[in-house]
Amino acid sequence: MVIRPRILGNDPLPQQWTRGDRPHVWLLRITDPPSAEEYEPILDPEERARVKAFVHDIHRTRYAASHLALRRLLGAYLGKAPGEVRLTREPCPGCGGPHGRPAVACAPFHFNLSHSADLALLAFADTPVGADVEAEQPLSVVTEVSRMLHPREIAELGALPDAARPPAFARCWTRKEAYLKGTGTGLSESPAVTYVGSGEVPASPPGWALTDVDAGQGHAAAIAVASPGGRWDR
């Protein structure tokens, strides 16, 4: 199954979060980046500092647009104004420090954000969730980076014709990133450890449900939802 996400700007903002609902997945196409007058009153001081730290305008506006979208969705789910939402960090699974997954204290859901060029992917679920979106890479990049993957994934990619390898690698990488973001470990865990597969159907690690997301031509995306039964909608 491939999830078709809701599209920010086309679909209406959601109602307040209902516990027990299926995971919600949103895609933002950043075609008209927000102005500083639009995002500065809503982003918090840390986010505004991050915006100012970017050297290039395009990176600055993409970050601002994706975080503005996140706050608008969080506000809708929580029944608050976007600027009233206070973000925090969950404990790091490795050291216990306050730099794990982003969260909203006492919120009835978990969320995750990923952005790549002019796309942003946002996922919300009752249980921990990770999201990733990536552009397909040239074959030369795929050949180099695929050496980092699980041995079975390396073998799968090596058996494919050249034209099929970039989309297969993109599927595999987004699944892996989504899972590692969901667990909170990120790439502190080697990409070679957990097998997620590069084929049409993802291989979900124990306790998680991996699902591909339709991000349009030339992109791959996936979400990972903590699920003891291995179902993405539970």
C-alpha positions as CSV (number, residue, x, y, z in Angstrom):
1,M,0.0,0.0,0.0
2,V,1.2,3.5,-0.9
3,I,-0.3,6.4,1.1
4,R,-1.7,9.3,-0.8
5,P,-1.0,12.3,1.5
6,R,-3.2,15.3,2.1
7,I,-1.9,18.3,0.4
8,L,-1.4,21.5,2.4
9,G,-2.9,24.4,0.6
10,N,-5.4,22.2,-1.2
11,D,-7.0,20.2,1.6
12,P,-8.6,22.0,4.6
13,L,-6.8,22.1,7.9
14,P,-7.8,19.2,10.2
15,Q,-10.1,19.2,13.2
16,Q,-8.7,18.5,16.7
17,W,-6.9,15.2,17.0
18,T,-9.0,12.2,17.8
19,R,-7.3,9.5,19.8
20,G,-7.4,6.2,17.9
21,D,-7.5,7.8,14.5
22,R,-5.3,6.5,11.7
23,P,-2.0,8.3,11.1
24,H,-2.3,11.5,9.2
25,V,0.2,12.3,6.4
26,W,0.6,15.8,4.8
27,L,2.7,17.0,1.9
28,L,3.6,20.6,1.3
29,R,4.9,21.9,-2.0
30,I,6.8,25.1,-1.3
31,T,5.9,27.0,-4.4
32,D,5.3,30.4,-2.8
33,P,7.7,30.7,0.3
34,P,6.3,32.8,3.2
35,S,7.6,36.3,3.9
36,A,9.3,37.2,7.2
37,E,6.2,39.2,8.2
38,E,4.2,36.0,7.8
39,Y,6.4,33.5,9.7
40,E,8.3,35.6,12.3
41,P,5.2,36.1,14.6
42,I,4.5,32.4,14.6
43,L,7.9,30.7,14.8
44,D,9.5,30.5,18.3
45,P,12.9,32.0,19.1
46,E,14.9,28.9,18.4
47,E,13.2,28.5,15.0
48,R,13.7,32.1,14.1
49,A,17.4,31.8,15.0
50,R,17.7,28.8,12.7
51,V,16.1,30.7,9.9
52,K,18.6,33.6,10.3
53,A,21.5,31.1,10.4
54,F,21.0,29.9,6.9
55,V,23.4,31.5,4.4
56,H,21.3,31.1,1.3
57,D,17.8,32.6,0.9
58,I,16.3,29.4,-0.6
59,H,17.3,27.3,2.4
60,R,16.0,30.0,4.8
61,T,12.6,30.2,3.1
62,R,12.2,26.4,2.8
63,Y,12.9,25.9,6.5
64,A,10.5,28.7,7.4
65,A,7.8,27.4,5.1
66,S,8.0,23.8,6.5
67,H,8.0,24.9,10.1
68,L,5.2,27.3,9.5
69,A,3.2,24.4,8.0
70,L,4.1,22.2,11.0
71,R,2.8,24.9,13.4
72,R,-0.4,25.4,11.5
73,L,-1.1,21.7,11.6
74,L,-0.1,21.4,15.3
75,G,-2.4,24.3,16.1
76,A,-5.3,22.8,14.3
77,Y,-4.8,19.4,15.9
78,L,-4.5,21.0,19.4
79,G,-7.2,23.7,18.9
80,K,-4.7,26.5,19.4
81,A,-3.2,29.4,17.4
82,P,-0.1,28.2,15.6
83,G,2.1,30.7,17.6
84,E,0.8,29.3,20.9
85,V,2.2,25.9,20.3
86,R,5.3,25.2,22.5
87,L,7.7,22.6,21.1
88,T,10.0,20.5,23.3
89,R,12.3,17.5,22.8
90,E,11.8,14.0,24.0
91,P,14.7,12.3,25.8
92,C,17.4,11.0,23.5
93,P,17.2,7.1,23.3
94,G,21.0,6.9,23.4
95,C,22.0,9.2,26.3
96,G,18.7,10.4,27.8
97,G,19.6,14.0,27.1
98,P,16.9,16.5,26.0
99,H,17.7,16.3,22.3
100,G,15.5,13.5,21.0
101,R,12.5,13.7,18.7
102,P,10.6,17.1,18.7
103,A,7.3,17.0,20.5
104,V,4.6,19.0,22.1
105,A,4.3,18.5,25.9
106,C,1.1,16.7,26.8
107,A,-0.1,16.4,23.2
108,P,-2.3,13.3,22.4
109,F,-0.1,12.5,19.4
110,H,3.4,12.2,18.0
111,F,4.7,14.0,14.9
112,N,7.6,14.1,12.5
113,L,8.8,16.5,9.8
114,S,11.1,15.9,6.8
115,H,11.9,18.3,3.9
116,S,13.8,17.9,0.7
117,A,14.1,20.8,-1.7
118,D,10.6,22.3,-2.3
119,L,8.8,19.4,-0.6
120,A,8.0,18.8,3.1
121,L,6.4,15.7,4.5
122,L,4.6,15.8,7.9
123,A,3.2,12.8,9.8
124,F,1.1,12.6,12.9
125,A,0.1,9.4,14.8
126,D,-1.0,8.2,18.3
127,T,2.4,6.4,18.6
128,P,6.0,7.4,17.7
129,V,6.3,8.2,14.0
130,G,9.1,9.0,11.6
131,A,8.9,10.6,8.1
132,D,11.3,11.1,5.3
133,V,11.1,12.5,1.8
134,E,14.0,12.5,-0.7
135,A,14.6,13.3,-4.4
136,E,15.9,10.4,-6.5
137,Q,19.7,10.6,-6.8
138,P,21.9,10.0,-9.9
139,L,23.3,6.6,-10.4
140,S,26.8,7.6,-9.4
141,V,25.5,8.8,-6.0
142,V,23.4,5.6,-5.6
143,T,26.5,3.4,-6.3
144,E,28.5,5.2,-3.7
145,V,26.0,5.5,-0.9
146,S,24.4,2.1,-1.3
147,R,27.5,0.5,0.1
148,M,26.3,1.8,3.5
149,L,23.1,-0.3,3.4
150,H,22.2,-3.7,4.8
151,P,23.9,-6.5,2.9
152,R,20.5,-7.8,1.6
153,E,19.7,-4.4,0.3
154,I,23.0,-4.0,-1.3
155,A,22.4,-7.4,-3.1
156,E,18.9,-6.3,-4.2
157,L,20.1,-3.1,-5.7
158,G,23.1,-4.8,-7.4
159,A,20.7,-7.2,-9.1
160,L,18.8,-4.4,-10.8
161,P,19.5,-2.8,-14.1
162,D,21.0,0.7,-13.9
163,A,17.7,2.5,-14.7
164,A,15.9,0.8,-11.9
165,R,18.4,1.4,-9.2
166,P,17.8,5.2,-8.3
167,P,14.1,4.7,-7.5
168,A,14.8,1.5,-5.6
169,F,17.5,3.1,-3.6
170,A,15.3,6.2,-2.9
171,R,12.5,3.8,-1.6
172,C,15.0,2.0,0.6
173,W,16.7,5.1,2.0
174,T,13.4,7.0,2.9
175,R,12.1,3.9,4.7
176,K,15.3,3.6,6.6
177,E,15.4,7.3,7.5
178,A,11.7,7.2,8.5
179,Y,12.3,4.2,10.8
180,L,15.4,5.7,12.4
181,K,13.7,9.1,13.0
182,G,10.8,7.2,14.5
183,T,13.0,5.4,17.0
184,G,14.8,8.7,17.7
185,T,18.2,7.2,17.0
186,G,18.7,8.8,13.6
187,L,21.8,7.9,11.7
188,S,23.7,7.2,15.0
189,E,22.6,3.7,14.0
190,S,24.4,2.5,11.0
191,P,22.2,2.1,7.9
192,A,23.6,-1.4,7.6
193,V,21.9,-2.6,10.7
194,T,18.2,-2.8,10.0
195,Y,16.7,-4.3,6.8
196,V,13.8,-2.4,5.3
197,G,14.1,-3.6,1.7
198,S,14.3,-1.8,-1.7
199,G,11.4,-3.5,-3.5
200,E,7.8,-2.4,-4.0
201,V,6.7,-3.5,-0.5
202,P,8.7,-2.4,2.5
203,A,10.0,-4.8,5.2
204,S,8.8,-3.5,8.5
205,P,11.2,-4.0,11.5
206,P,9.7,-5.6,14.5
207,G,7.3,-3.3,16.4
208,W,7.0,-0.9,13.5
209,A,4.9,-0.4,10.4
210,L,6.7,1.1,7.3
211,T,4.6,2.5,4.5
212,D,5.6,4.3,1.3
213,V,4.0,7.7,0.6
214,D,3.2,9.1,-2.9
215,A,5.5,12.2,-3.2
216,G,5.2,12.6,-6.9
217,Q,7.5,11.9,-9.9
218,G,11.2,11.9,-9.0
219,H,10.8,11.6,-5.3
220,A,10.3,8.9,-2.7
221,A,8.8,9.2,0.8
222,A,7.9,6.9,3.7
223,I,6.6,6.9,7.2
224,A,7.3,4.6,10.1
225,V,4.7,4.2,12.9
226,A,5.4,2.3,16.1
227,S,2.9,-0.6,16.0
228,P,3.3,-3.9,17.9
229,G,1.0,-5.6,15.3
230,G,3.0,-4.2,12.3
231,R,0.0,-2.3,11.0
232,W,0.4,1.4,10.0
233,D,-3.2,2.3,11.0
234,R,-3.0,1.0,14.6
